[in-house]
Amino acid sequence: MEQSTVHLISQLSSGFDALQAAYRILFSHTKGLERKLATAREQVRTASLYDEYTIALDLQYSIEDKAYTISESKTDAYSTTN
């Protein structure tokens, strides 16, 4: 074979190897995302079964309340040490 043909075959082989490696990574990510999606769908399905029996939570209030409690306990700790 000619030198240029050997070089082209080598480039083609290297390119195929790189493409195969990239495909494996993407396939792995896809499988992981599919598992996460299946889990999320199952959680939504389960949550819909209990929707009428569950009280809605105001998460913003809960977060603010916890932040207030934490800052309040820090103030209490400071005042008892000084």
The first five atom37 places (N, CA, C, CB, O) and aatype in JSON, in Angstrom:
{
  "aatype": [12, 6, 5, 15, 16, 19, 8, 10, 9, 15, 5, 10, 15, 15, 7, 13, 3, 0, 10, 5, 0, 0, 18, 1, 9, 10, 13, 15, 8, 16, 11, 7, 10, 6, 1, 11, 10, 0, 16, 0, 1, 6, 5, 19, 1, 16, 0, 15, 10, 18, 3, 6, 18, 16, 9, 0, 10, 3, 10, 5, 18, 15, 9, 6, 3, 11, 0, 18, 16, 9, 15, 6, 15, 11, 16, 3, 0, 18, 15, 16, 16, 2],
  "atom_mask": [
    [1, 1, 1, 1, 1],
    [1, 1, 1, 1, 1],
    [1, 1, 1, 1, 1],
    [1, 1, 1, 1, 1],
    [1, 1, 1, 1, 1],
    [1, 1, 1, 1, 1],
    [1, 1, 1, 1, 1],
    [1, 1, 1, 1, 1],
    [1, 1, 1, 1, 1],
    [1, 1, 1, 1, 1],
    [1, 1, 1, 1, 1],
    [1, 1, 1, 1, 1],
    [1, 1, 1, 1, 1],
    [1, 1, 1, 1, 1],
    [1, 1, 1, 0, 1],
    [1, 1, 1, 1, 1],
    [1, 1, 1, 1, 1],
    [1, 1, 1, 1, 1],
    [1, 1, 1, 1, 1],
    [1, 1, 1, 1, 1],
    [1, 1, 1, 1, 1],
    [1, 1, 1, 1, 1],
    [1, 1, 1, 1, 1],
    [1, 1, 1, 1, 1],
    [1, 1, 1, 1, 1],
    [1, 1, 1, 1, 1],
    [1, 1, 1, 1, 1],
    [1, 1, 1, 1, 1],
    [1, 1, 1, 1, 1],
    [1, 1, 1, 1, 1],
    [1, 1, 1, 1, 1],
    [1, 1, 1, 0, 1],
    [1, 1, 1, 1, 1],
    [1, 1, 1, 1, 1],
    [1, 1, 1, 1, 1],
    [1, 1, 1, 1, 1],
    [1, 1, 1, 1, 1],
    [1, 1, 1, 1, 1],
    [1, 1, 1, 1, 1],
    [1, 1, 1, 1, 1],
    [1, 1, 1, 1, 1],
    [1, 1, 1, 1, 1],
    [1, 1, 1, 1, 1],
    [1, 1, 1, 1, 1],
    [1, 1, 1, 1, 1],
    [1, 1, 1, 1, 1],
    [1, 1, 1, 1, 1],
    [1, 1, 1, 1, 1],
    [1, 1, 1, 1, 1],
    [1, 1, 1, 1, 1],
    [1, 1, 1, 1, 1],
    [1, 1, 1, 1, 1],
    [1, 1, 1, 1, 1],
    [1, 1, 1, 1, 1],
    [1, 1, 1, 1, 1],
    [1, 1, 1, 1, 1],
    [1, 1, 1, 1, 1],
    [1, 1, 1, 1, 1],
    [1, 1, 1, 1, 1],
    [1, 1, 1, 1, 1],
    [1, 1, 1, 1, 1],
    [1, 1, 1, 1, 1],
    [1, 1, 1, 1, 1],
    [1, 1, 1, 1, 1],
    [1, 1, 1, 1, 1],
    [1, 1, 1, 1, 1],
    [1, 1, 1, 1, 1],
    [1, 1, 1, 1, 1],
    [1, 1, 1, 1, 1],
    [1, 1, 1, 1, 1],
    [1, 1, 1, 1, 1],
    [1, 1, 1, 1, 1],
    [1, 1, 1, 1, 1],
    [1, 1, 1, 1, 1],
    [1, 1, 1, 1, 1],
    [1, 1, 1, 1, 1],
    [1, 1, 1, 1, 1],
    [1, 1, 1, 1, 1],
    [1, 1, 1, 1, 1],
    [1, 1, 1, 1, 1],
    [1, 1, 1, 1, 1],
    [1, 1, 1, 1, 1]
  ],
  "atom_positions": [
    [[0.83, -1.18, 0.0], [0.0, 0.0, 0.0], [0.88, 1.25, 0.0], [-0.95, 0.0, 1.21], [2.04, 1.24, 0.39]],
    [[0.25, 2.29, -0.45], [0.97, 3.56, -0.44], [1.01, 4.13, 0.97], [0.32, 4.55, -1.41], [0.19, 3.78, 1.83]],
    [[1.96, 5.0, 1.18], [2.13, 5.64, 2.49], [0.89, 6.45, 2.87], [3.38, 6.54, 2.49], [0.48, 6.44, 4.03]],
    [[0.31, 7.16, 1.91], [-0.87, 7.99, 2.2], [-2.07, 7.13, 2.57], [-1.21, 8.88, 0.99], [-2.88, 7.52, 3.41]],
    [[-2.2, 5.97, 1.95], [-3.29, 5.06, 2.27], [-3.15, 4.52, 3.69], [-3.34, 3.9, 1.26], [-4.12, 4.44, 4.43]],
    [[-1.93, 4.16, 4.06], [-1.66, 3.66, 5.41], [-1.97, 4.76, 6.43], [-0.19, 3.19, 5.54], [-2.55, 4.5, 7.48]],
    [[-1.58, 5.99, 6.1], [-1.84, 7.12, 6.99], [-3.35, 7.35, 7.15], [-1.15, 8.39, 6.46], [-3.83, 7.59, 8.26]],
    [[-4.09, 7.29, 6.05], [-5.54, 7.48, 6.1], [-6.22, 6.38, 6.91], [-6.12, 7.53, 4.69], [-7.14, 6.65, 7.69]],
    [[-5.77, 5.15, 6.74], [-6.33, 4.03, 7.5], [-6.03, 4.22, 8.99], [-5.75, 2.68, 7.01], [-6.89, 3.96, 9.84]],
    [[-4.83, 4.68, 9.31], [-4.46, 4.93, 10.69], [-5.33, 6.03, 11.29], [-2.97, 5.31, 10.79], [-5.8, 5.91, 12.43]],
    [[-5.54, 7.11, 10.54], [-6.41, 8.19, 11.01], [-7.84, 7.72, 11.2], [-6.38, 9.37, 10.02], [-8.5, 8.07, 12.18]],
    [[-8.32, 6.92, 10.27], [-9.67, 6.38, 10.36], [-9.83, 5.5, 11.59], [-10.02, 5.59, 9.09], [-10.83, 5.58, 12.3]],
    [[-8.84, 4.68, 11.84], [-8.87, 3.8, 13.01], [-8.83, 4.62, 14.31], [-7.68, 2.81, 12.97], [-9.57, 4.33, 15.25]],
    [[-7.98, 5.62, 14.36], [-7.9, 6.48, 15.55], [-9.21, 7.23, 15.77], [-6.74, 7.48, 15.42], [-9.69, 7.34, 16.9]],
    [[-9.78, 7.74, 14.7], [-11.05, 8.45, 14.78], [-12.17, 7.53, 15.26], [0.0, 0.0, 0.0], [-13.02, 7.93, 16.06]],
    [[-12.17, 6.3, 14.76], [-13.19, 5.35, 15.19], [-13.04, 5.02, 16.67], [-13.1, 4.07, 14.35], [-14.04, 4.92, 17.39]],
    [[-11.81, 4.85, 17.13], [-11.57, 4.57, 18.55], [-12.07, 5.73, 19.43], [-10.07, 4.32, 18.8], [-12.69, 5.5, 20.47]],
    [[-11.8, 6.96, 19.0], [-12.25, 8.13, 19.76], [-13.77, 8.21, 19.76], [-11.64, 9.42, 19.16], [-14.38, 8.51, 20.78]],
    [[-14.37, 7.94, 18.62], [-15.83, 7.95, 18.51], [-16.45, 6.88, 19.4], [-16.27, 7.76, 17.05], [-17.47, 7.11, 20.05]],
    [[-15.84, 5.71, 19.41], [-16.33, 4.61, 20.24], [-16.24, 4.96, 21.73], [-15.54, 3.32, 19.94], [-17.16, 4.65, 22.49]],
    [[-15.16, 5.58, 22.13], [-15.0, 5.99, 23.53], [-16.05, 7.04, 23.91], [-13.57, 6.55, 23.78], [-16.65, 6.97, 24.98]],
    [[-16.27, 8.01, 23.03], [-17.28, 9.04, 23.29], [-18.67, 8.42, 23.36], [-17.23, 10.13, 22.2], [-19.48, 8.83, 24.19]],
    [[-18.94, 7.45, 22.5], [-20.24, 6.78, 22.51], [-20.45, 6.04, 23.84], [-20.35, 5.79, 21.33], [-21.54, 6.09, 24.41]],
    [[-19.42, 5.37, 24.32], [-19.54, 4.64, 25.59], [-19.87, 5.6, 26.74], [-18.23, 3.88, 25.91], [-20.7, 5.3, 27.59]],
    [[-19.21, 6.75, 26.75], [-19.47, 7.75, 27.8], [-20.91, 8.25, 27.7], [-18.48, 8.94, 27.68], [-21.62, 8.32, 28.71]],
    [[-21.35, 8.6, 26.49], [-22.71, 9.09, 26.31], [-23.74, 8.02, 26.66], [-22.92, 9.56, 24.87], [-24.78, 8.31, 27.26]],
    [[-23.46, 6.78, 26.29], [-24.37, 5.67, 26.59], [-24.49, 5.5, 28.1], [-23.88, 4.37, 25.93], [-25.59, 5.28, 28.62]],
    [[-23.37, 5.59, 28.79], [-23.36, 5.47, 30.24], [-24.18, 6.6, 30.88], [-21.92, 5.49, 30.78], [-24.97, 6.35, 31.79]],
    [[-23.98, 7.82, 30.42], [-24.74, 8.96, 30.94], [-26.23, 8.79, 30.66], [-24.24, 10.29, 30.32], [-27.07, 9.08, 31.51]],
    [[-26.55, 8.31, 29.46], [-27.95, 8.1, 29.09], [-28.61, 7.09, 30.01], [-28.05, 7.63, 27.63], [-29.73, 7.3, 30.46]],
    [[-27.92, 5.99, 30.28], [-28.47, 4.97, 31.18], [-28.7, 5.54, 32.58], [-27.53, 3.75, 31.25], [-29.72, 5.26, 33.21]],
    [[-27.75, 6.34, 33.06], [-27.91, 6.96, 34.37], [-29.11, 7.9, 34.41], [0.0, 0.0, 0.0], [-29.88, 7.89, 35.37]],
    [[-29.26, 8.7, 33.36], [-30.4, 9.62, 33.3], [-31.72, 8.87, 33.18], [-30.24, 10.58, 32.11], [-32.73, 9.29, 33.75]],
    [[-31.72, 7.75, 32.44], [-32.93, 6.95, 32.34], [-33.33, 6.38, 33.7], [-32.73, 5.81, 31.33], [-34.52, 6.33, 34.03]],
    [[-32.35, 5.96, 34.49], [-32.65, 5.45, 35.84], [-33.21, 6.56, 36.72], [-31.37, 4.85, 36.48], [-34.16, 6.34, 37.47]],
    [[-32.62, 7.76, 36.64], [-33.12, 8.89, 37.43], [-34.54, 9.25, 37.02], [-32.2, 10.11, 37.27], [-35.39, 9.54, 37.86]],
    [[-34.81, 9.24, 35.71], [-36.14, 9.55, 35.21], [-37.15, 8.51, 35.68], [-36.13, 9.64, 33.68], [-38.26, 8.86, 36.08]],
    [[-36.78, 7.24, 35.63], [-37.68, 6.18, 36.1], [-37.97, 6.35, 37.59], [-37.07, 4.79, 35.83], [-39.11, 6.17, 38.02]],
    [[-36.96, 6.69, 38.36], [-37.15, 6.91, 39.8], [-38.08, 8.1, 40.04], [-35.8, 7.15, 40.5], [-38.98, 8.04, 40.88]],
    [[-37.86, 9.19, 39.3], [-38.7, 10.38, 39.45], [-40.14, 10.08, 39.06], [-38.15, 11.54, 38.6], [-41.07, 10.52, 39.73]],
    [[-40.33, 9.32, 37.99], [-41.69, 8.95, 37.58], [-42.37, 8.12, 38.66], [-41.66, 8.17, 36.24], [-43.55, 8.32, 38.96]],
    [[-41.64, 7.2, 39.23], [-42.19, 6.36, 40.3], [-42.55, 7.22, 41.52], [-41.19, 5.26, 40.7], [-43.58, 6.99, 42.15]],
    [[-41.71, 8.19, 41.84], [-42.0, 9.08, 42.97], [-43.24, 9.92, 42.7], [-40.8, 9.99, 43.26], [-44.06, 10.12, 43.59]],
    [[-43.38, 10.42, 41.47], [-44.56, 11.21, 41.12], [-45.8, 10.34, 41.18], [-44.4, 11.84, 39.71], [-46.84, 10.77, 41.67]],
    [[-45.7, 9.11, 40.67], [-46.83, 8.19, 40.7], [-47.23, 7.89, 42.14], [-46.5, 6.89, 39.96], [-48.42, 7.92, 42.49]],
    [[-46.26, 7.61, 42.97], [-46.54, 7.33, 44.38], [-47.12, 8.56, 45.08], [-45.26, 6.87, 45.1], [-48.07, 8.44, 45.85]],
    [[-46.56, 9.72, 44.8], [-47.07, 10.96, 45.42], [-48.5, 11.24, 44.99], [-46.17, 12.15, 45.05], [-49.29, 11.74, 45.79]],
    [[-48.84, 10.92, 43.75], [-50.2, 11.17, 43.29], [-51.21, 10.28, 44.01], [-50.3, 10.95, 41.77], [-52.38, 10.64, 44.13]],
    [[-50.77, 9.12, 44.48], [-51.66, 8.24, 45.24], [-52.03, 8.84, 46.58], [-51.02, 6.87, 45.44], [-53.12, 8.62, 47.1]],
    [[-51.1, 9.61, 47.16], [-51.3, 10.19, 48.48], [-51.64, 11.68, 48.43], [-50.07, 9.99, 49.32], [-51.72, 12.33, 49.47]],
    [[-51.85, 12.2, 47.24], [-52.06, 13.64, 47.07], [-53.25, 14.15, 47.88], [-52.27, 13.96, 45.61], [-53.14, 15.2, 48.52]],
    [[-54.35, 13.45, 47.86], [-55.54, 13.96, 48.55], [-55.43, 13.83, 50.07], [-56.77, 13.22, 48.07], [-56.19, 14.46, 50.8]],
    [[-54.5, 13.02, 50.55], [-54.34, 12.82, 51.98], [-53.2, 13.63, 52.58], [-54.12, 11.36, 52.27], [-53.0, 13.62, 53.8]],
    [[-52.46, 14.33, 51.74], [-51.27, 15.04, 52.2], [-51.53, 16.54, 52.26], [-50.08, 14.74, 51.28], [-52.09, 17.12, 51.33]],
    [[-51.13, 17.14, 53.34], [-51.26, 18.59, 53.49], [-50.11, 19.25, 52.74], [-51.26, 19.01, 55.01], [-48.96, 18.82, 52.85]],
    [[-50.42, 20.29, 51.98], [-49.39, 21.0, 51.24], [-48.46, 21.71, 52.22], [-50.01, 22.02, 50.25], [-48.91, 22.27, 53.22]],
    [[-47.18, 21.68, 51.93], [-46.19, 22.32, 52.79], [-45.72, 23.61, 52.15], [-45.01, 21.38, 53.06], [-45.5, 23.68, 50.94]],
    [[-45.56, 24.62, 52.97], [-44.96, 25.87, 52.51], [-43.48, 25.77, 52.83], [-45.64, 27.14, 53.19], [-43.06, 26.09, 53.94]],
    [[-42.69, 25.33, 51.86], [-41.28, 25.09, 52.1], [-40.52, 26.38, 52.38], [-40.67, 24.39, 50.92], [-39.54, 26.36, 53.13]],
    [[-40.94, 27.48, 51.81], [-40.26, 28.75, 52.06], [-40.39, 29.11, 53.53], [-40.83, 29.87, 51.17], [-39.41, 29.54, 54.15]],
    [[-41.56, 28.95, 54.09], [-41.76, 29.23, 55.51], [-40.89, 28.31, 56.36], [-43.26, 29.08, 55.9], [-40.29, 28.73, 57.34]],
    [[-40.84, 27.06, 55.97], [-40.04, 26.08, 56.71], [-38.57, 26.46, 56.69], [-40.23, 24.67, 56.12], [-37.9, 26.37, 57.72]],
    [[-38.07, 26.88, 55.56], [-36.66, 27.27, 55.44], [-36.39, 28.53, 56.27], [-36.28, 27.52, 53.95], [-35.39, 28.59, 56.99]],
    [[-37.28, 29.52, 56.18], [-37.1, 30.75, 56.95], [-37.17, 30.46, 58.45], [-38.16, 31.8, 56.56], [-36.41, 31.03, 59.23]],
    [[-38.08, 29.58, 58.85], [-38.24, 29.23, 60.26], [-36.97, 28.56, 60.79], [-39.45, 28.31, 60.45], [-36.53, 28.87, 61.89]],
    [[-36.41, 27.66, 60.01], [-35.18, 26.99, 60.44], [-34.02, 27.98, 60.52], [-34.82, 25.83, 59.49], [-33.2, 27.91, 61.44]],
    [[-33.95, 28.89, 59.55], [-32.88, 29.89, 59.57], [-33.02, 30.78, 60.8], [-32.9, 30.74, 58.27], [-32.02, 31.13, 61.42]],
    [[-34.25, 31.14, 61.15], [-34.48, 31.97, 62.33], [-34.09, 31.2, 63.59], [-35.97, 32.4, 62.41], [-33.46, 31.76, 64.49]],
    [[-34.46, 29.93, 63.65], [-34.13, 29.11, 64.81], [-32.63, 28.98, 64.98], [-34.76, 27.72, 64.69], [-32.11, 29.06, 66.09]],
    [[-31.92, 28.79, 63.87], [-30.46, 28.67, 63.93], [-29.85, 29.98, 64.4], [-29.89, 28.27, 62.55], [-28.99, 29.98, 65.28]],
    [[-30.28, 31.11, 63.82], [-29.7, 32.4, 64.22], [-30.07, 32.73, 65.66], [-30.17, 33.52, 63.27], [-29.28, 33.35, 66.38]],
    [[-31.26, 32.34, 66.09], [-31.68, 32.57, 67.46], [-30.82, 31.77, 68.43], [-33.17, 32.21, 67.63], [-30.43, 32.28, 69.48]],
    [[-30.52, 30.52, 68.08], [-29.71, 29.69, 68.97], [-28.27, 30.2, 69.02], [-29.74, 28.22, 68.52], [-27.61, 30.07, 70.04]],
    [[-27.79, 30.77, 67.93], [-26.44, 31.36, 67.95], [-26.41, 32.57, 68.87], [-26.0, 31.76, 66.51], [-25.44, 32.77, 69.61]],
    [[-27.47, 33.38, 68.83], [-27.55, 34.55, 69.69], [-27.62, 34.11, 71.15], [-28.78, 35.41, 69.33], [-26.97, 34.71, 72.0]],
    [[-28.4, 33.08, 71.43], [-28.51, 32.57, 72.8], [-27.17, 32.04, 73.28], [-29.56, 31.46, 72.88], [-26.78, 32.27, 74.43]],
    [[-26.46, 31.34, 72.43], [-25.16, 30.79, 72.81], [-24.18, 31.91, 73.07], [-24.62, 29.85, 71.7], [-23.36, 31.82, 73.99]],
    [[-24.25, 32.98, 72.28], [-23.35, 34.12, 72.46], [-23.65, 34.83, 73.77], [-23.47, 35.09, 71.27], [-22.74, 35.22, 74.51]],
    [[-24.94, 35.01, 74.06], [-25.3, 35.76, 75.26], [-25.0, 34.97, 76.53], [-26.79, 36.12, 75.23], [-24.74, 35.57, 77.57]],
    [[-25.02, 33.64, 76.48], [-24.72, 32.86, 77.68], [-23.23, 32.77, 77.94], [-25.3, 31.47, 77.55], [-22.81, 32.55, 79.08]],
    [[-22.42, 32.92, 76.91], [-20.97, 32.85, 77.1], [-20.39, 34.2, 77.49], [-20.3, 32.35, 75.84], [-19.29, 34.25, 78.04]],
    [[-21.11, 35.29, 77.22], [-20.59, 36.63, 77.55], [-21.3, 37.23, 78.72], [-20.72, 37.56, 76.37], [-20.98, 38.34, 79.13]]
  ]
}
